[in-house]
Each structure stands twice: as structure tokens, then as C-alpha cells.
Amino acid sequence: MEEVLKEWLNKAKKKMEEDEKLKEEIKDFDGVFLLDVTDGESYHVAINKGDVGELTKGEVDDPRLTVTADTATLTALMSGELSPMKAFALRKIKLKGSFEDIIRLRKFLKTD
């Protein structure tokens, strides 16, 4: 799972480097994005004013945005086999955070 998430994060960072509009959308985001993997280890990524950190194992206190899903769902999302909207509608993924943050980071999280 860690390798899949690292590959996804690298794609997301590259996309942000190439997309000025995306850079603008997250330039003032300051917080931690947590991937809570229900059947494995959790990971987090700090984003500080648009500067995206590295993928780190473990949970954090008070993340700004949390995505909760199992390994199979996250793998399908990262590969593009499952859309985020379908995963949410099927209750395969849970989101916790402000609506504004979810909307702001949606493009960053989608790399397919």
C-alpha cells in the first residue's frame, strides 16, 4: 500500500507543479491530510501554504482532512478504477473535514 500511495503522491505533486490553477487553489492550505487505512497502516501528508510534504506513516492529532477507506478501495481510487464520487456513494470511503477543504483538495487528490 505504501508504494501505491507514494506513487500517487508523486503524481499529485507533478500535477500541481504543472497546473497554475491548482497551485492557486491550495496556496493558502495549511494542515495535514490523513489517509486512514482501515485494514492497514495510516499515512499523512503535511501541506503548508501549497508546499506538499512527504508521505509519512502514522496518524496525527487533529488532521485538517481525513480520508478513511480500506486498502482495496484506496488502490482502486489511486489507479482510476474507481471514481471518488462512486466510492463515496457506495460508502466505501469516508471524508472528514470542512466542505471547503474537500472541494479545494479534490483536484489535488485526483491524479488519473
C-alpha positions, -999 to +999 in steps of 0.1 A: +000+000+000+028+024+008+043+022-027+009+028-043+004+059-021+039+072-028+033+069-065+000+087-062+016+115-041+044+119-067+018+122-095-002+147-074+029+168-068+038+167-105+002+177-114+004+206-090+037+218-105+022+219-140-012+233-131-012+270-121-049+270-112-044+241-088-014+258-072-036+289-067-064+268-051-042+252-024-016+280-019-031+290+014-040+255+026-021+248+058-027+215+075-023+177+075-042+154+052-046+119+068-053+087+049-068+063+075-064+028+060-089+006+079-071-027+072-035-014+073-013+014+084-024+050+082-004+077+065-003+115+064+009+144+043+015+179+055+006+207+032+020+241+042+008+270+021+008+249-010+041+232-003+034+194-002+055+173+022+064+136+020+042+107+028+047+097+064+034+066+083+012+070+112-017+091+124-017+126+136-037+146+161-063+169+145-058+165+108-074+191+086-088+165+062-092+127+067-100+101+041-109+067+055-111+036+033-097+001+031-067-010+010-087-023-019-107+009-022-077+032-020-058+011-046-088+013-069-091+051-064-054+057-070-054+036-101-085+053-115-106+020-115-130+036-090-141+072-091-142+092-058-179+100-063-188+063-068-167+053-038-184+079-016-219+070-029-212+033-022-199+043+013-165+027+006-148+060+015-155+084+043-144+120+044-139+142+074-131+178+072-147+211+061-166+211+028-143+239+016-112+218+022-127+188+005-136+209-026-102+226-025-082+194-025-104+174-048-083+182-079-050+176-060-062+142-048-074+131-083-044+121-104-059+100-132 
